[in-house]
Amino acid sequence: MPETRASNRNARVAVLLAGLVVLMTGAAFAAVPLYRLFCQVTGFDGTPRRVASAGTEVLDRTIAVRFDTNVRGLPWTFEPEAVSQRMRIGQTSMAFFKVTNTSDRPLTGTAMYNVVPESAGAYFQKMQCFCFEAQTVQPGQTIEFPMLYVVDPQITRDFETRKINEVTLSYTFFPTPEGAAPKPPVKVSVSDARTLGGEGRAGL
């Protein structure tokens, strides 16, 4: 009997530990999208915010936006159409990026991004971008990705950011984990950008 009770107790402990491992694993996977969502909403850690549309206030003051592109673990070339843009703060603007798959097989990648200085992340707002979504590029194919954004005029009213005259948006493409569903490339023209209230390819 004592052996039976000990065996049952060990079995319960094993089940409890197994459940704890499953719970911790699930929490680890959930933490990634939750952290990403938190950063996009708050601009934390230099992450640009995602917004549905830009405001109506446009200042006379201008700001320069530089684009930095990188690839990790993929045989791709990735570059901005223009290395920088200058626009009025509050003006909706559009930038374009080109990706070429230089390999002989289809490959899927996902772009991550951040803004430097980090304090400007809360005021660099994107209405549309190709980030955080799996993108499949065929062998030898070149795809042009648009990014629609605005720098919030509130950047000039924050003590930490009011003197910033230049920000750098850095994109990095990483291989997409197995099983992630790829997204079709988003097609947006300059006229579409102007319809959304922008000035198209500002500062080129």
C-alpha positions in Angstrom: 0.0 0.0 0.0 2.7 2.5 0.8 4.3 1.8 -2.5 1.0 2.4 -4.3 0.5 5.7 -2.5 4.0 6.8 -3.4 3.5 5.7 -7.0 0.2 7.8 -7.2 1.9 10.8 -5.6 4.8 10.6 -8.1 2.3 10.3 -11.0 0.5 13.4 -9.8 3.7 15.3 -9.5 4.8 14.2 -13.0 1.4 15.4 -14.4 1.7 18.7 -12.6 5.2 19.3 -13.9 4.2 18.4 -17.4 1.3 20.8 -17.3 3.6 23.5 -15.9 6.0 23.0 -18.9 3.1 23.3 -21.4 1.9 26.4 -19.7 5.3 28.0 -19.6 5.9 27.1 -23.3 2.6 28.6 -24.3 3.3 31.8 -22.3 6.7 32.1 -24.1 5.1 31.9 -27.5 2.3 34.3 -26.5 4.8 36.8 -25.1 6.2 37.5 -28.6 3.0 38.8 -30.3 1.9 40.5 -27.0 5.2 42.3 -26.7 5.1 43.3 -30.4 1.5 44.6 -30.0 2.5 46.6 -26.8 5.5 48.2 -28.7 3.3 49.1 -31.7 0.7 50.7 -29.5 3.1 52.6 -27.2 6.2 53.2 -29.3 8.2 51.4 -26.6 11.8 50.4 -27.5 11.9 52.6 -30.6 9.0 50.7 -32.2 6.9 52.9 -34.6 3.2 53.0 -33.7 0.6 51.6 -36.0 -2.4 53.9 -36.6 -5.4 53.7 -38.8 -5.0 57.2 -40.3 -3.0 60.4 -39.8 -4.2 63.5 -38.1 -5.0 66.8 -40.0 -2.3 69.0 -38.3 0.7 69.7 -40.5 3.5 71.9 -39.3 5.8 74.2 -41.2 8.8 72.6 -39.5 10.4 69.7 -41.4 12.1 66.5 -40.3 14.5 64.2 -42.1 13.8 60.4 -42.1 16.6 58.1 -43.0 16.1 54.4 -44.0 18.5 51.6 -43.0 17.9 48.1 -44.4 19.5 44.8 -43.3 19.0 41.1 -44.1 19.8 38.2 -41.6 20.0 34.6 -42.8 18.4 35.1 -46.2 20.1 35.4 -49.7 18.2 38.5 -50.4 19.1 42.1 -51.3 17.0 44.7 -49.5 17.2 48.4 -50.1 15.2 51.6 -49.9 14.3 53.4 -53.1 15.7 56.6 -51.4 18.0 56.5 -48.4 16.2 59.5 -46.9 13.2 61.8 -47.1 12.5 65.2 -45.8 8.9 66.3 -45.1 6.8 68.6 -43.0 5.9 67.2 -39.6 2.4 65.8 -39.8 2.6 65.3 -43.5 1.6 61.7 -44.6 4.5 60.3 -46.7 5.3 57.2 -48.6 8.6 55.3 -48.9 9.3 52.3 -51.1 11.7 49.4 -50.5 12.9 46.7 -52.9 13.6 43.1 -52.1 15.3 40.6 -54.5 15.6 36.9 -53.9 19.0 36.0 -55.3 18.7 32.3 -54.6 17.2 29.5 -56.9 14.3 28.7 -54.6 11.3 30.5 -53.1 12.0 32.0 -49.6 9.9 33.6 -47.0 11.0 36.4 -44.7 9.5 38.7 -42.1 10.7 42.3 -41.5 11.2 43.8 -38.1 11.9 47.5 -37.5 12.8 50.1 -35.0 13.4 53.9 -34.8 16.5 55.7 -33.6 16.5 57.7 -31.4 14.2 55.4 -29.4 12.3 58.4 -27.9 10.9 59.2 -31.4 9.3 55.8 -31.7 6.0 56.9 -30.1 5.7 59.7 -32.7 6.7 57.8 -35.9 3.4 56.4 -36.9 2.7 53.9 -39.7 -0.7 53.6 -41.5 0.6 50.8 -43.7 3.8 48.7 -43.9 5.0 45.2 -44.8 6.5 44.4 -41.4 5.6 41.6 -39.0 4.0 39.6 -41.9 5.6 36.7 -43.7 6.5 37.7 -47.3 7.4 35.0 -49.9 9.7 36.0 -52.8 10.2 33.7 -55.7 13.7 32.9 -57.1 15.1 35.9 -58.9 12.0 37.9 -58.2 12.1 41.6 -57.1 9.2 43.0 -55.1 8.6 46.6 -54.3 7.0 47.2 -50.8 5.4 50.5 -49.9 5.4 52.0 -46.4 2.9 54.8 -45.5 3.8 56.9 -42.5 3.6 60.2 -40.7 5.6 61.9 -37.9 3.1 63.1 -35.3 3.3 66.8 -34.5 3.3 66.0 -30.8 7.0 65.2 -31.3 7.7 68.9 -31.1 5.8 69.3 -27.8 7.6 66.5 -25.9 10.6 67.8 -23.9 12.7 64.7 -24.8 11.9 64.9 -28.6 11.2 68.5 -29.4 14.7 69.1 -30.7 15.0 66.0 -32.9 15.5 67.0 -36.5 16.3 63.5 -37.9 15.2 60.0 -37.2 16.4 56.7 -38.7 14.0 53.9 -39.5 15.8 50.5 -39.5 14.3 47.4 -41.2 15.7 43.9 -40.9 14.4 40.9 -42.8 14.7 37.5 -41.0 13.8 34.0 -42.2 10.2 33.2 -41.3 9.6 30.2 -39.0 8.1 27.1 -40.6 4.3 27.1 -40.8 3.8 30.9 -40.8 1.3 31.9 -43.5 2.8 34.3 -46.1 1.0 37.5 -47.1 0.7 38.6 -50.7 2.6 41.8 -51.6 0.7 44.9 -50.9 0.3 47.1 -54.0 -0.1 50.8 -53.3 0.5 53.5 -55.9 1.5 57.1 -55.3 -2.0 58.3 -56.2 -3.4 56.0 -53.5 -1.0 57.7 -51.0 -2.3 61.1 -52.0 -5.9 59.9 -51.7 -5.1 58.9 -48.1 -3.9 62.5 -47.5 -0.2 62.1 -48.3 2.2 63.8 -50.6 3.4 60.7 -52.3 7.2 60.2 -52.4 8.1 63.1 -50.3 11.5 64.7 -50.5 12.9 62.6 -53.3 
